């Protein structure tokens, strides 16, 4: 926690913040840490595979588009679970019972976080805005999301602009920590195989040669392990930083979230469940006997063309195509990335067309069997002839009702009133503290506080409130500048510069300084006449400044 003597507006030190973040991670149960690694490990492993595959595989340009799309989806997956991890950690800090909504969190992370891949390298190149950009994207993960994306952006921006010195010291410490962890992992990866060989006689590629040190995949794996070790501490530190930043406005005790997310069981979901049950139970048993006599016939032999195509597909797989030389790109041929995108779209279109074709064939085979039977001379229709038309009519009604109910429920959620924002909690300064400055409140607030204290008989505190009101008024009129290192005599000398234009103001302020120091620092009791004299001088100061 913060030290008692540290002003709330300056925040706590970077080392103290890292110490609290470490303690928070140690108190976190295993299921909270599982949220982080559930999202981070798939992306890290996929990134390492993508790195190795794109750098060594001969057919890498053929599946570049699909692999890039999968890596992008895993990036959003990682940021979503990291936001859930920060939300669970915030419950330990704020003693809350609510977490960000899944839809809002995923949407916010998918919209804001991909920009970090473009903005962060540019900010690092310029150097100056890197600290603010790093804190902004960390705050996006900490905040999670919500229905209003502009509110999420504004909140992350305000917290990133707060305490810039603390933020840069945090980045510097985490950089040193990352370098130390990276060096330790490199040393461990170098000596561990040799230790296994010495103790147990285990021979591996790492002990036969040191060429693995020239492999970029090795260094990428060490960097990924370093990120996994250090990043949870970074998230915890910026979570506490946002917590202290919000406490300046609303107080930490007001940040506890009291509402629990309730599962809504709408009529639309029930209607869809009934429709699905009706569809499943409506399939007649006779469908199982629909196969004809020709189904029992022996399947034809595999053709030569199909066998050759299968052999080519097996040979072209990654287990055989690994490390093969890449073929030169033909003239007038599209680049590898565009060609892979077009091939991926074509493959998806073929799959979609085949699925639609199978569905239409199934529908064409099923619907004629549901028509009323026309055999016989009587042409009399029985109840069995109308069962399936009635069933599909009810199914259409249930689906329509369910769709309308779901649409109304989603519309009602969008039109819901936003959560009321609590007004800022204004803390009254402690007049007995010597570190209180006159610019913490306005002149009107100091005057009102002085009247309340004098009415209760607290003359010394009331006189100090009047003196701070006088300083706040002079600073508001740009006659003096409030600073924590200035003494009363410094303010008096600063006001003397305007004595040629405001002689009565400078003289009245000097008399008030003498009365205040004798009453505040003296040992004798304060007389009521002193307060009246001080008040008269204060009124002369105000009237003299406004007239001049």
KAVENUR-V871805 format. One record per residue. RES is the residue in three letters. SS is DSSP state (H for helix, E for strand, L for the rest). PSI is psi in whole degrees, -180 to 180 (999 if undefined). Layout:
<<RES:SS:PSI> <RES:SS:PSI>>
//
This chain:
<<UNK:L:171> <UNK:L:154> <UNK:L:155> <UNK:L:-32> <UNK:L:-3> <UNK:L:125> <UNK:L:143> <UNK:L:-29> <UNK:L:-18> <UNK:L:-14> <UNK:L:177> <UNK:L:170> <UNK:L:158> <UNK:H:-41> <UNK:H:-40> <UNK:H:-36> <UNK:H:-41> <UNK:H:-36> <UNK:H:-42> <UNK:H:-37> <UNK:H:-40> <UNK:H:-42> <UNK:H:-37> <UNK:H:-41> <UNK:H:-34> <UNK:H:-31> <UNK:H:-16> <UNK:L:134> <UNK:L:171> <UNK:H:-33> <UNK:H:-28> <UNK:H:-43> <UNK:H:-28> <UNK:H:-31> <UNK:H:-43> <UNK:H:-50> <UNK:H:-22> <UNK:H:-34> <UNK:H:-32> <UNK:H:-42> <UNK:H:-45> <UNK:H:-41> <UNK:H:-41> <UNK:H:-46> <UNK:H:-41> <UNK:H:-35> <UNK:H:-42> <UNK:H:-42> <UNK:H:-42> <UNK:H:-40> <UNK:H:-50> <UNK:H:-39> <UNK:H:-44> <UNK:H:-24> <UNK:H:-20> <UNK:H:-28> <UNK:L:136> <UNK:L:-28> <UNK:L:32> <UNK:H:-35> <UNK:H:-18> <UNK:H:-31> <UNK:H:28> <UNK:H:-41> <UNK:H:-47> <UNK:H:-40> <UNK:H:-38> <UNK:H:-41> <UNK:H:-43> <UNK:H:-39> <UNK:H:-37> <UNK:H:-41> <UNK:H:-38> <UNK:H:-29> <UNK:H:-44> <UNK:H:-39> <UNK:H:-44> <UNK:H:-46> <UNK:H:-33> <UNK:H:-47> <UNK:H:-29> <UNK:H:-37> <UNK:H:-39> <UNK:H:-38> <UNK:H:-45> <UNK:H:-35> <UNK:H:-39> <UNK:H:-36> <UNK:H:-36> <UNK:H:-26> <UNK:H:-30> <UNK:H:-31> <UNK:H:-46> <UNK:H:-5> <UNK:L:42> <UNK:L:176> <UNK:L:12> <UNK:L:152> <UNK:L:161> <UNK:L:151> <UNK:L:144> <UNK:H:-42> <UNK:H:-48> <UNK:H:-38> <UNK:H:-49> <UNK:H:-40> <UNK:H:-45> <UNK:H:-43> <UNK:H:-38> <UNK:H:-28> <UNK:H:-44> <UNK:H:-43> <UNK:H:-35> <UNK:H:-25> <UNK:H:-21> <UNK:H:-29> <UNK:H:-23> <UNK:H:-40> <UNK:H:-41> <UNK:H:-45> <UNK:H:-39> <UNK:H:-41> <UNK:H:-36> <UNK:H:-33> <UNK:H:-42> <UNK:H:-29> <UNK:L:-48> <UNK:L:-49> <UNK:L:8> <UNK:H:-42> <UNK:H:-43> <UNK:H:-43> <UNK:H:-42> <UNK:H:-45> <UNK:H:-35> <UNK:H:-48> <UNK:H:-31> <UNK:H:-38> <UNK:H:-33> <UNK:H:-41> <UNK:H:-40> <UNK:H:-45> <UNK:H:-36> <UNK:L:-87> <UNK:L:-167> <UNK:L:177> <UNK:L:-28> <UNK:L:106> <UNK:H:-31> <UNK:H:-34> <UNK:H:-39> <UNK:H:-43> <UNK:H:-45> <UNK:H:-39> <UNK:H:-43> <UNK:H:-36> <UNK:H:-42> <UNK:H:-41> <UNK:H:-30> <UNK:H:-33> <UNK:L:-6> <UNK:L:135> <UNK:L:64> <UNK:H:-37> <UNK:H:-45> <UNK:H:-39> <UNK:H:-45> <UNK:H:-35> <UNK:H:-39> <UNK:H:-46> <UNK:H:-42> <UNK:H:-43> <UNK:H:-42> <UNK:H:-32> <UNK:H:-46> <UNK:H:-42> <UNK:H:-42> <UNK:H:-39> <UNK:H:-39> <UNK:H:-44> <UNK:H:-41> <UNK:H:-43> <UNK:H:-41> <UNK:H:-41> <UNK:H:-39> <UNK:H:-44> <UNK:H:-42> <UNK:H:-42> <UNK:H:-26> <UNK:H:-41> <UNK:H:-21> <UNK:H:-46> <UNK:H:-36> <UNK:H:-34> <UNK:H:-41> <UNK:H:-37> <UNK:H:-39> <UNK:H:-42> <UNK:H:-41> <UNK:H:-3> <UNK:L:26> <UNK:L:119> <UNK:L:136> <UNK:L:176> <UNK:H:-28> <UNK:H:-23> <UNK:H:-18> <UNK:H:-32> <UNK:L:157> <UNK:L:16> <UNK:H:-17> <UNK:H:-19> <UNK:H:-18> <UNK:H:0> <UNK:L:127> <UNK:H:-27> <UNK:H:-34> <UNK:H:-47> <UNK:H:-33> <UNK:H:-38> <UNK:H:-41> <UNK:H:-41> <UNK:H:-38> <UNK:H:-42> <UNK:H:-38> <UNK:H:-42> <UNK:H:-42> <UNK:H:-33> <UNK:H:-37> <UNK:H:-33> <UNK:H:-38> <UNK:H:-37> <UNK:H:-37> <UNK:H:-46> <UNK:H:-41> <UNK:H:-40> <UNK:H:-44> <UNK:H:-24> <UNK:H:-47> <UNK:H:-34> <UNK:H:-43> <UNK:H:-36> <UNK:H:-46> <UNK:H:-32> <UNK:H:-41> <UNK:H:-28> <UNK:H:-23> <UNK:L:-28> <UNK:L:-44> <UNK:L:-11> <UNK:L:140> <UNK:H:-32> <UNK:H:-22> <UNK:H:-5> <UNK:H:-2> <UNK:L:125> <UNK:L:126> <UNK:L:-15> <UNK:L:139> <UNK:L:143> <UNK:L:122> <UNK:L:141> <UNK:L:123> <UNK:L:128> <UNK:L:87> <UNK:L:165> <UNK:H:-26> <UNK:H:-42> <UNK:H:-40> <UNK:H:-40> <UNK:H:-40> <UNK:H:-37> <UNK:H:-43> <UNK:H:-39> <UNK:H:-41> <UNK:H:-39> <UNK:H:-39> <UNK:H:-38> <UNK:H:-40> <UNK:H:-42> <UNK:H:-13> <UNK:L:-5> <UNK:L:121> <UNK:L:150> <UNK:H:-22> <UNK:H:-17> <UNK:H:-29> <UNK:H:-23> <UNK:H:19> <UNK:L:-16> <UNK:L:139> <UNK:L:-176> <UNK:H:-23> <UNK:H:-11> <UNK:H:-26> <UNK:H:-8> <UNK:L:155> <UNK:L:142> <UNK:L:145> <UNK:L:160> <UNK:L:154> <UNK:L:133> <UNK:L:161> <UNK:H:-38> <UNK:H:-43> <UNK:H:-37> <UNK:H:-40> <UNK:H:-40> <UNK:H:-39> <UNK:H:-41> <UNK:H:-41> <UNK:H:-38> <UNK:H:-40> <UNK:H:-43> <UNK:H:-34> <UNK:L:4> <UNK:L:166> <UNK:H:-25> <UNK:H:-20> <UNK:H:-29> <UNK:H:-2> <UNK:L:131> <UNK:L:11> <UNK:L:150> <UNK:L:141> <UNK:L:139> <UNK:L:146> <UNK:L:145> <UNK:L:132> <UNK:L:158> <UNK:L:147> <UNK:L:28> <UNK:L:144> <UNK:L:152> <UNK:L:164> <UNK:H:-41> <UNK:H:-47> <UNK:H:-40> <UNK:H:-39> <UNK:H:-35> <UNK:H:-46> <UNK:H:-43> <UNK:H:-38> <UNK:H:-42> <UNK:H:-40> <UNK:H:-42> <UNK:H:-42> <UNK:H:-39> <UNK:H:-39> <UNK:H:-42> <UNK:H:-44> <UNK:H:-41> <UNK:H:-40> <UNK:H:-40> <UNK:H:-43> <UNK:H:-39> <UNK:H:-44> <UNK:H:-37> <UNK:H:-42> <UNK:H:-38> <UNK:H:-41> <UNK:H:-41> <UNK:H:-38> <UNK:H:-30> <UNK:H:-30> <UNK:H:-45> <UNK:H:-40> <UNK:H:-25> <UNK:H:-13> <UNK:H:-1> <UNK:L:152> <UNK:L:140> <UNK:L:136> <UNK:L:4> <UNK:L:153> <UNK:L:163> <UNK:L:-20> <UNK:L:-28> <UNK:L:36> <UNK:L:128> <UNK:L:133> <UNK:L:-178> <UNK:H:-32> <UNK:H:-29> <UNK:H:-20> <UNK:H:4> <UNK:H:-50> <UNK:H:-40> <UNK:H:-40> <UNK:H:-39> <UNK:H:-45> <UNK:H:-29> <UNK:H:-46> <UNK:H:-38> <UNK:H:-43> <UNK:H:-39> <UNK:H:-45> <UNK:H:-43> <UNK:H:-39> <UNK:H:-45> <UNK:H:-42> <UNK:H:-41> <UNK:H:-42> <UNK:H:-43> <UNK:H:-41> <UNK:H:-38> <UNK:H:-41> <UNK:H:-36> <UNK:H:-42> <UNK:H:-38> <UNK:H:-37> <UNK:H:-35> <UNK:H:-39> <UNK:H:-35> <UNK:L:3> <UNK:L:146> <UNK:L:139> <UNK:L:158> <UNK:L:132> <UNK:L:134> <UNK:L:127> <UNK:L:140> <UNK:L:151> <UNK:L:140> <UNK:L:111> <UNK:L:122> <UNK:L:129> <UNK:L:131> <UNK:L:156> <UNK:L:112> <UNK:L:-21> <UNK:L:-9> <UNK:L:131> <UNK:L:-17> <UNK:L:0> <UNK:L:133> <UNK:L:157> <UNK:H:-24> <UNK:H:6> <UNK:H:-26> <UNK:L:164> <UNK:L:170> <UNK:H:-37> <UNK:H:-40> <UNK:H:-39> <UNK:H:-40> <UNK:H:-43> <UNK:H:-41> <UNK:H:-38> <UNK:H:-41> <UNK:H:-40> <UNK:H:-42> <UNK:H:-40> <UNK:H:-34> <UNK:H:-30> <UNK:L:-4> <UNK:L:8> <UNK:L:86> <UNK:H:-43> <UNK:H:-48> <UNK:H:-37> <UNK:H:-39> <UNK:H:-38> <UNK:H:-37> <UNK:H:-39> <UNK:H:-40> <UNK:H:-42> <UNK:H:-34> <UNK:H:-39> <UNK:H:-44> <UNK:H:-42> <UNK:H:-38> <UNK:H:-44> <UNK:H:-37> <UNK:H:-36> <UNK:H:-34> <UNK:L:7> <UNK:L:32> <UNK:L:-27> <UNK:L:167> <UNK:L:123> <UNK:L:133> <UNK:L:148> <UNK:L:-21> <UNK:L:-5> <UNK:L:145> <UNK:L:176> <UNK:H:-38> <UNK:H:-31> <UNK:H:-42> <UNK:H:-38> <UNK:H:-44> <UNK:H:-33> <UNK:H:-33> <UNK:H:-21> <UNK:H:-24> <UNK:L:-25> <UNK:L:15> <UNK:L:-27> <UNK:L:-30> <UNK:L:-32> <UNK:L:69> <UNK:H:-37> <UNK:H:-32> <UNK:H:-47> <UNK:H:-41> <UNK:H:-42> <UNK:H:-38> <UNK:H:-39> <UNK:H:-41> <UNK:H:-39> <UNK:H:-36> <UNK:H:-42> <UNK:H:-43> <UNK:H:-41> <UNK:H:-46> <UNK:H:-36> <UNK:H:-35> <UNK:H:-38> <UNK:H:-42> <UNK:L:-9> <UNK:L:171> <UNK:L:-12> <UNK:L:165> <UNK:L:148> <UNK:L:131> <UNK:L:148> <UNK:H:-30> <UNK:H:-28> <UNK:H:-42> <UNK:H:-41> <UNK:H:-42> <UNK:H:-42> <UNK:H:-42> <UNK:H:-40> <UNK:H:-42> <UNK:H:-39> <UNK:H:-41> <UNK:H:-36> <UNK:H:-36> <UNK:H:-46> <UNK:H:-47> <UNK:H:-36> <UNK:H:-39> <UNK:H:-41> <UNK:H:-31> <UNK:H:-39> <UNK:L:999>>
//
